[in-house]
């Protein structure tokens, strides 16, 4: 009864508990994989049909898309689908499970970087409840993304220990987790190299660190070589070069990123206040690791940097919170755990926690609404029962951004038909034509009548057999 409250452990438990609820609620409520994942679902079927050897192409959407995507998640999904006798169930729940485990992996990494249990636990609560940590991870397409993030965090956790104080086990685990990251997702593979580079520069820039960095790089390349050598020998480097051109680096896109960190992003204002205090603390302490990591990540990969920037952002926000409660209590941060237990600090912590829960819940409801519904599944069932295979469809759904249009992606996967308006997978084949093609798809979705559709089809040299038009229900 007289034991002192283990506040860091309580905070970590809270992060895990509410992180689980936030991540599983949309899946349990919806009952069908969230948003995307249709192409990956087909690739899992292709893998099974090919005796678990990598096919040259996926059968998805009859689009001759190279089977060049990192396959780790596909193998796990195919094995679990065999055990549970339902691949769709795996696509529904596995991303949420792995993303929940990533919360714990983030804590391990944050504890090493911040060198403080309490600050790491605070950062973990912020990370667990931030939409950028789970939004794209728990979707159906998270079957690859969530493994990439988990292994990235585990690799960074081991890498910082490796460069601080060399041990063989840290070298081996850094190589293992790095190779798994490469074989899980292309964007996290890029950020594994980038994050590892910054950890080396800021924490291990010495003779021993140079040797360790070389060994890690060589080991990751060697361990992942059975996959990438197979892809290069079959398709060459072209699919990867093509996919690399699907990340927009325009002034407009960078302005969107800046708005993400501005007061215009109303729901993020409490986070941003803590974040910018943390940035100030970091600069004051001449610690430029976090800021450099965030800026370079956005410059190199604007499309996939949000989730990576959050890793550093959550730690900066936790530093900002500890500085804020120091100001509120007018005491130094030397005994931060006792400062947290004051009434002022607890009131602030509870208020911020409630706000983060509110924001996460709003994101959950958005996710629930971004999925195939009963009407969509009835349409797909009707097509399967009444239309012969291998026909060409145009899907007029009204969604200009196809990557958040679940019918566009799941229709080819569940009907074995060809959809000319589906963009998924084309980043591996279109190269510099990806964004012009995307712009044409957005124009098509604005068509208000058949004449517009026919003019669009003639202009883009598109022949089609069927047009499906979704009519919004009257409110």
C-alpha positions as CSV (number, residue, x, y, z in Angstrom):
1,X,0.0,0.0,0.0
2,X,2.9,2.3,0.6
3,X,4.6,1.6,-2.8
4,X,5.1,4.7,-4.9
5,X,2.8,5.0,-8.0
6,X,4.7,3.8,-11.1
7,X,3.4,6.7,-13.2
8,X,5.4,6.0,-16.4
9,X,4.0,2.4,-16.5
10,X,0.5,3.7,-15.9
11,X,0.9,6.1,-18.8
12,X,2.2,3.4,-21.0
13,X,-0.7,1.1,-20.1
14,X,-3.1,3.9,-20.8
15,X,-1.6,4.4,-24.2
16,X,-1.8,0.7,-25.1
17,X,-5.4,0.3,-23.7
18,X,-6.9,3.3,-25.6
19,X,-4.6,2.6,-28.6
20,X,-6.2,-0.8,-28.9
21,X,-9.7,0.6,-28.6
22,X,-9.1,3.3,-31.2
23,X,-7.5,0.8,-33.7
24,X,-10.0,-2.0,-33.4
25,X,-13.2,-0.1,-33.1
26,X,-13.6,0.8,-36.9
27,X,-12.9,-2.8,-37.9
28,X,-15.3,-4.3,-35.4
29,X,-18.0,-1.8,-36.3
30,X,-17.6,-2.0,-40.0
31,X,-17.1,-5.7,-40.7
32,X,-15.2,-5.2,-44.0
33,X,-11.6,-4.1,-44.5
34,X,-11.3,-0.3,-44.3
35,X,-10.8,1.8,-47.4
36,X,-8.1,0.1,-49.6
37,X,-6.4,-3.3,-49.8
38,X,-8.2,-4.8,-52.8
39,X,-5.0,-5.0,-54.9
40,X,-3.2,-6.6,-52.0
41,X,-6.0,-9.0,-51.5
42,X,-5.6,-10.2,-55.1
43,X,-1.9,-10.4,-54.7
44,X,-2.3,-12.8,-51.7
45,X,-4.6,-14.9,-53.9
46,X,-1.9,-14.8,-56.7
47,X,0.7,-15.9,-54.2
48,X,-1.3,-18.9,-53.1
49,X,-2.2,-19.9,-56.7
50,X,1.5,-19.8,-57.6
51,X,2.5,-22.1,-54.8
52,X,3.9,-19.3,-52.6
53,X,6.5,-18.4,-55.2
54,X,6.5,-14.8,-56.4
55,X,4.5,-14.4,-59.6
56,X,5.8,-12.1,-62.3
57,X,2.6,-10.1,-62.5
58,X,-0.5,-9.7,-60.4
59,X,-3.9,-10.6,-61.9
60,X,-5.3,-7.5,-60.2
61,X,-7.5,-5.4,-62.7
62,X,-5.9,-7.1,-65.7
63,X,-3.4,-4.3,-65.8
64,X,-0.1,-6.2,-66.1
65,X,1.1,-4.7,-62.8
66,X,4.5,-6.2,-61.9
67,X,4.5,-8.3,-58.7
68,X,7.3,-6.1,-57.4
69,X,5.7,-5.0,-54.1
70,X,7.6,-6.1,-51.0
71,X,5.9,-9.4,-50.1
72,X,6.4,-9.9,-46.3
73,X,2.8,-8.8,-45.5
74,X,1.4,-11.0,-48.3
75,X,3.0,-14.1,-46.9
76,X,1.8,-13.5,-43.4
77,X,-1.7,-12.7,-44.7
78,X,-1.8,-15.8,-46.8
79,X,-0.7,-18.1,-44.0
80,X,-3.1,-16.6,-41.5
81,X,-5.9,-16.7,-44.1
82,X,-5.3,-20.4,-44.4
83,X,-5.6,-20.8,-40.6
84,X,-8.7,-18.7,-40.3
85,X,-10.2,-19.8,-43.6
86,X,-10.9,-16.1,-44.5
87,X,-8.4,-13.7,-46.1
88,X,-10.9,-10.8,-45.7
89,X,-10.9,-11.4,-41.9
90,X,-7.1,-11.1,-41.9
91,X,-7.3,-7.9,-43.9
92,X,-9.9,-6.6,-41.4
93,X,-8.1,-7.3,-38.1
94,X,-4.4,-7.9,-38.7
95,X,-3.4,-4.3,-39.6
96,X,-5.0,-3.1,-36.3
97,X,-3.2,-5.8,-34.3
98,X,0.2,-5.0,-35.8
99,X,-0.3,-1.3,-35.5
100,X,-1.1,-1.8,-31.8
101,X,2.2,-3.6,-31.3
102,X,3.9,-0.7,-33.0
103,X,2.8,1.5,-30.0
104,X,5.0,-0.6,-27.7
105,X,7.8,-0.5,-30.3
106,X,7.6,3.3,-30.4
107,X,7.9,3.4,-26.6
108,X,11.1,1.3,-26.7
109,X,12.6,3.7,-29.4
110,X,11.4,6.9,-27.6
111,X,12.9,5.7,-24.3
112,X,16.3,5.3,-25.9
113,X,16.1,8.7,-27.7
114,X,14.7,10.7,-24.8
115,X,16.6,8.7,-22.1
116,X,13.6,9.0,-19.8
117,X,10.8,6.6,-19.0
118,X,8.3,9.3,-18.1
119,X,8.9,11.5,-21.2
120,X,8.8,8.4,-23.4
121,X,5.5,7.3,-21.8
122,X,4.0,10.8,-22.5
123,X,5.3,10.6,-26.1
124,X,3.7,7.2,-26.4
125,X,0.3,8.5,-25.4
126,X,0.6,11.3,-27.9
127,X,1.7,8.8,-30.6
128,X,-0.9,6.2,-29.8
129,X,-3.8,8.7,-30.1
130,X,-2.5,10.7,-33.1
131,X,-4.5,9.9,-36.3
132,X,-1.3,9.9,-38.4
133,X,-0.1,6.9,-36.4
134,X,-3.1,4.7,-37.3
135,X,-5.2,6.3,-40.1
136,X,-3.5,4.5,-43.1
137,X,-2.1,1.7,-41.0
138,X,-5.3,0.0,-40.0
139,X,-6.9,0.1,-43.4
140,X,-7.0,-3.0,-45.6
141,X,-3.8,-1.8,-47.3
142,X,-2.2,-1.6,-43.9
143,X,-1.5,-5.3,-44.4
144,X,1.9,-4.1,-45.8
145,X,2.2,-0.6,-44.3
146,X,1.7,-1.6,-40.7
147,X,4.5,-4.3,-40.9
148,X,6.8,-1.7,-42.5
149,X,6.2,0.7,-39.6
150,X,6.6,-1.9,-36.9
151,X,9.9,-3.2,-38.3
152,X,11.1,0.4,-38.9
153,X,10.5,1.3,-35.3
154,X,12.2,-1.9,-34.1
155,X,15.2,-1.2,-36.4
156,X,15.6,2.3,-35.1
157,X,15.3,1.1,-31.5
158,X,18.2,-1.3,-32.0
159,X,20.2,1.1,-34.2
160,X,20.4,3.8,-31.6
161,X,21.6,1.3,-29.0
162,X,24.1,-0.1,-31.6
163,X,25.6,3.3,-32.3
164,X,25.7,4.4,-28.6
165,X,27.4,1.2,-27.3
166,X,28.2,-1.5,-29.7
167,X,27.0,-5.0,-28.9
168,X,26.7,-8.0,-31.3
169,X,23.0,-8.5,-30.5
170,X,22.2,-4.9,-31.5
171,X,24.0,-5.4,-34.8
172,X,22.2,-8.6,-35.6
173,X,18.8,-7.3,-34.6
174,X,19.3,-4.0,-36.5
175,X,20.1,-6.0,-39.7
176,X,17.2,-8.4,-39.2
177,X,14.6,-5.6,-38.6
178,X,16.1,-3.5,-41.4
179,X,15.8,-6.4,-43.9
180,X,12.2,-7.0,-42.7
181,X,11.4,-3.3,-43.2
182,X,12.8,-3.5,-46.8
183,X,10.7,-6.5,-47.5
184,X,7.5,-5.0,-46.0
185,X,6.9,-1.6,-47.6
186,X,8.9,0.5,-50.1
187,X,8.4,3.8,-48.3
188,X,9.4,2.6,-44.9
189,X,12.5,1.0,-46.6
190,X,13.4,4.5,-47.7
191,X,12.8,5.9,-44.2
192,X,14.7,3.1,-42.6
193,X,17.8,4.1,-44.5
194,X,17.1,7.8,-43.8
195,X,16.4,7.3,-40.1
196,X,19.4,5.0,-39.7
197,X,21.6,7.6,-41.4
198,X,20.5,10.3,-38.9
199,X,21.0,8.1,-35.9
200,X,24.5,7.3,-37.2
201,X,25.3,11.0,-37.8
202,X,23.9,12.2,-34.4
203,X,24.7,9.3,-32.2
204,X,27.5,7.2,-33.7
205,X,29.7,9.4,-35.9
206,X,33.0,7.8,-35.0
207,X,35.2,5.0,-36.2
208,X,33.2,2.2,-34.5
209,X,30.0,3.8,-35.8
210,X,31.3,3.8,-39.4
211,X,32.1,0.1,-39.2
212,X,28.7,-0.6,-37.6
213,X,26.9,1.4,-40.3
214,X,28.7,-0.5,-43.1
215,X,27.9,-3.8,-41.5
216,X,24.3,-2.9,-41.1
217,X,24.0,-1.7,-44.7
218,X,25.8,-4.8,-46.0
219,X,23.7,-7.1,-43.8
220,X,20.4,-5.7,-44.8
221,X,21.2,-5.8,-48.5
222,X,22.4,-9.4,-48.2
223,X,19.5,-10.6,-46.1
224,X,16.9,-9.0,-48.4
225,X,18.7,-10.0,-51.6
226,X,16.6,-13.1,-52.4
227,X,13.6,-10.8,-52.9
228,X,15.1,-7.9,-54.7
229,X,17.3,-10.0,-56.9
230,X,14.2,-11.9,-58.1
231,X,12.4,-8.7,-58.9
232,X,15.4,-7.1,-60.7
233,X,16.1,-10.2,-62.7
234,X,12.4,-10.3,-63.8
235,X,11.5,-6.6,-64.2
236,X,14.6,-4.6,-63.8
237,X,14.7,-1.3,-61.9
238,X,11.8,0.3,-63.9
239,X,8.9,-0.5,-61.5
240,X,10.8,1.0,-58.5
241,X,11.7,4.1,-60.6
242,X,8.1,4.4,-61.6
243,X,6.7,4.1,-58.1
244,X,9.2,6.7,-56.9
245,X,7.5,9.3,-59.2
246,X,4.1,8.9,-57.5
247,X,5.2,11.2,-54.6
248,X,4.2,14.8,-55.4
249,X,6.9,17.4,-54.9
250,X,5.0,20.5,-56.0
251,X,4.7,23.8,-54.2
252,X,1.0,23.1,-53.7
253,X,1.8,19.9,-51.9
254,X,4.4,21.5,-49.6
255,X,1.9,24.2,-48.7
256,X,-0.5,21.4,-47.6
257,X,2.3,20.1,-45.4
258,X,2.8,23.6,-43.9
259,X,-0.9,23.9,-43.2
260,X,-0.6,20.6,-41.3
261,X,1.7,22.4,-38.8
262,X,-0.2,25.7,-38.7
263,X,-3.1,26.9,-36.5
264,X,-5.4,26.4,-39.5
265,X,-5.4,22.7,-38.5
266,X,-7.8,23.3,-35.7
267,X,-8.0,19.8,-34.3
268,X,-4.3,19.7,-33.9
269,X,-3.8,22.9,-32.0
270,X,-3.1,21.3,-28.6
271,X,-0.5,19.0,-30.2
272,X,1.0,21.9,-32.2
273,X,1.4,24.0,-29.0
274,X,3.3,21.2,-27.3
275,X,5.2,20.4,-30.5
276,X,6.5,24.0,-31.0
277,X,7.5,24.3,-27.3
278,X,9.4,21.0,-27.9
279,X,11.1,22.5,-31.0
280,X,12.1,25.5,-28.9
281,X,13.5,23.3,-26.2
282,X,15.4,21.2,-28.8
283,X,16.9,24.2,-30.4
284,X,17.8,25.7,-27.0
285,X,19.6,22.5,-26.1
286,X,21.3,22.5,-29.6
287,X,19.7,19.1,-30.4
288,X,18.8,19.3,-34.1
289,X,18.1,15.5,-34.5
290,X,14.3,15.8,-34.5
291,X,14.0,18.9,-36.7
292,X,16.5,17.6,-39.3
293,X,14.8,14.3,-39.5
294,X,11.3,15.8,-40.0
295,X,12.5,18.3,-42.7
296,X,14.5,15.9,-44.7
297,X,11.8,13.3,-44.6
298,X,9.2,15.7,-46.1
299,X,11.7,16.9,-48.7
300,X,12.6,13.3,-49.9
301,X,9.1,11.7,-49.6
302,X,6.2,14.2,-49.2
303,X,3.7,11.4,-49.7
304,X,4.9,9.1,-47.0
305,X,6.6,11.4,-44.5
306,X,3.6,12.2,-42.3
307,X,3.8,9.0,-40.3
308,X,7.6,9.3,-40.0
309,X,7.5,12.9,-39.0
310,X,5.1,12.0,-36.2
311,X,7.8,9.8,-34.6
312,X,9.9,12.8,-34.0
313,X,6.9,15.1,-33.5
314,X,5.4,13.0,-30.7
315,X,8.8,13.1,-28.8
316,X,9.1,16.8,-29.3
317,X,5.5,17.3,-28.0
318,X,6.3,15.2,-24.9
319,X,9.3,17.5,-24.3
320,X,7.0,20.5,-24.8
321,X,4.6,19.1,-22.2
322,X,7.3,18.6,-19.6
323,X,8.5,22.1,-20.2
324,X,4.9,23.4,-19.9
325,X,4.2,21.8,-16.5
326,X,7.6,23.1,-15.3
327,X,6.4,26.6,-16.2
328,X,2.9,26.0,-14.7
329,X,4.4,24.8,-11.4
330,X,7.2,27.3,-11.5
331,X,9.7,24.5,-10.7
332,X,12.6,23.0,-12.6
333,X,12.2,19.8,-14.6
334,X,14.7,17.9,-12.4
335,X,11.9,15.9,-10.7
336,X,9.4,15.7,-13.6
337,X,7.5,12.7,-12.2
338,X,6.6,14.5,-9.0
339,X,5.6,17.6,-11.0
340,X,3.2,15.5,-13.0
341,X,1.4,14.5,-9.9
342,X,0.5,18.1,-8.9
343,X,-3.2,19.1,-9.4
344,X,-2.3,21.6,-12.1
345,X,-0.3,19.1,-14.1
346,X,-2.9,16.3,-13.7
347,X,-5.7,18.7,-14.9
348,X,-3.7,19.7,-17.9
349,X,-2.8,16.0,-18.7
350,X,-6.4,14.9,-18.4
351,X,-7.6,17.8,-20.6
352,X,-5.1,17.0,-23.3
353,X,-5.9,13.3,-23.1
354,X,-9.6,13.9,-23.5
355,X,-8.9,16.1,-26.5
356,X,-6.7,13.5,-28.2
357,X,-9.3,10.9,-27.6
358,X,-11.9,13.2,-29.3
359,X,-9.7,13.7,-32.3
360,X,-8.9,10.0,-32.6
361,X,-12.6,9.2,-32.4
362,X,-13.5,11.6,-35.2
363,X,-10.9,9.9,-37.3
364,X,-12.4,6.5,-36.4
365,X,-15.9,7.6,-37.6
366,X,-14.3,8.9,-40.9
367,X,-12.7,5.5,-41.3
368,X,-15.9,3.6,-40.7
369,X,-17.5,5.7,-43.5
370,X,-14.6,5.0,-45.9
371,X,-15.3,1.4,-46.7
372,X,-17.6,-0.8,-48.8
373,X,-21.2,-0.7,-47.5
374,X,-24.0,-3.2,-48.0
375,X,-25.2,-1.3,-51.2
376,X,-21.7,-1.6,-52.7
377,X,-21.4,-5.3,-51.9
378,X,-24.9,-5.8,-53.5
379,X,-23.7,-4.1,-56.6
380,X,-20.6,-6.3,-56.7
381,X,-22.7,-9.4,-56.2
382,X,-25.1,-8.4,-59.0
383,X,-22.1,-7.9,-61.4
384,X,-20.8,-11.4,-60.4
385,X,-24.2,-13.0,-61.0
386,X,-25.1,-11.2,-64.2
387,X,-22.0,-10.1,-66.1
388,X,-19.5,-12.4,-67.8
389,X,-15.9,-12.0,-66.8
390,X,-13.2,-9.8,-68.4
391,X,-15.5,-6.8,-69.2
392,X,-14.4,-3.2,-69.0
393,X,-16.1,-0.9,-66.6
394,X,-16.1,2.8,-65.7
395,X,-17.0,3.5,-62.1
396,X,-18.6,6.9,-61.5
397,X,-18.5,7.1,-57.8
398,X,-18.1,10.9,-57.3
399,X,-14.8,10.5,-55.4
400,X,-12.1,12.5,-57.1
401,X,-9.3,11.1,-55.0
402,X,-9.3,7.4,-56.0
403,X,-7.0,6.3,-53.1
404,X,-9.9,7.0,-50.6
405,X,-12.5,5.4,-52.9
406,X,-13.0,1.8,-51.6
407,X,-15.2,0.7,-54.5
408,X,-12.6,1.7,-57.1
409,X,-10.1,-0.6,-55.5
410,X,-12.2,-3.5,-54.3
411,X,-14.4,-3.8,-57.5
412,X,-11.6,-5.5,-59.6
413,X,-10.5,-7.7,-56.7
414,X,-14.0,-9.0,-56.0
415,X,-15.4,-9.2,-59.6
416,X,-12.4,-10.1,-61.8
417,X,-13.5,-7.3,-64.1
418,X,-11.4,-4.5,-65.6
419,X,-12.0,-1.1,-64.2
420,X,-10.5,1.7,-66.3
421,X,-11.1,4.2,-63.5
422,X,-9.1,2.3,-60.8
423,X,-5.7,3.9,-60.1
424,X,-4.3,1.4,-57.6
425,X,-1.2,-0.3,-58.8
426,X,-0.6,2.0,-61.7
427,X,2.2,3.8,-59.8
428,X,4.3,0.7,-60.7
429,X,3.7,1.2,-64.5
430,X,2.9,4.7,-65.4
431,X,6.1,6.6,-64.3
432,X,5.8,10.3,-65.2
433,X,2.3,9.7,-66.7
434,X,0.9,8.8,-63.2
435,X,-0.2,12.3,-62.2
436,X,-1.6,13.3,-65.7
437,X,-3.6,10.0,-65.6
438,X,-4.8,10.8,-62.1
439,X,-6.0,14.3,-63.2
440,X,-8.0,12.7,-66.0
441,X,-9.6,10.3,-63.5
442,X,-10.6,13.3,-61.3
443,X,-12.2,15.0,-64.4
444,X,-14.2,11.9,-65.1
445,X,-15.6,11.9,-61.6
446,X,-17.0,15.4,-62.2
447,X,-19.1,14.3,-65.2
448,X,-22.8,15.0,-64.6
449,X,-24.3,13.1,-67.6
450,X,-23.6,10.4,-70.2
451,X,-22.5,12.9,-72.9
452,X,-19.7,14.1,-70.6
453,X,-18.6,10.5,-70.0
454,X,-18.6,9.7,-73.8
455,X,-16.6,12.9,-74.5
456,X,-14.1,12.0,-71.8
457,X,-13.8,8.4,-73.1
458,X,-13.3,9.7,-76.7
459,X,-10.7,12.2,-75.6
460,X,-8.7,9.6,-73.6
461,X,-9.2,6.8,-76.1
462,X,-11.1,4.6,-73.6
463,X,-13.4,1.9,-74.8
464,X,-15.8,0.4,-72.2
465,X,-18.6,-2.1,-71.9
466,X,-20.4,-0.9,-68.8
467,X,-20.8,2.3,-66.8
468,X,-21.7,2.1,-63.1
469,X,-23.0,5.3,-61.5
470,X,-23.4,5.6,-57.8
471,X,-26.4,7.8,-56.9
472,X,-26.2,9.4,-53.4
473,X,-29.1,8.6,-51.1
474,X,-31.4,11.5,-50.3
475,X,-30.9,12.8,-46.7
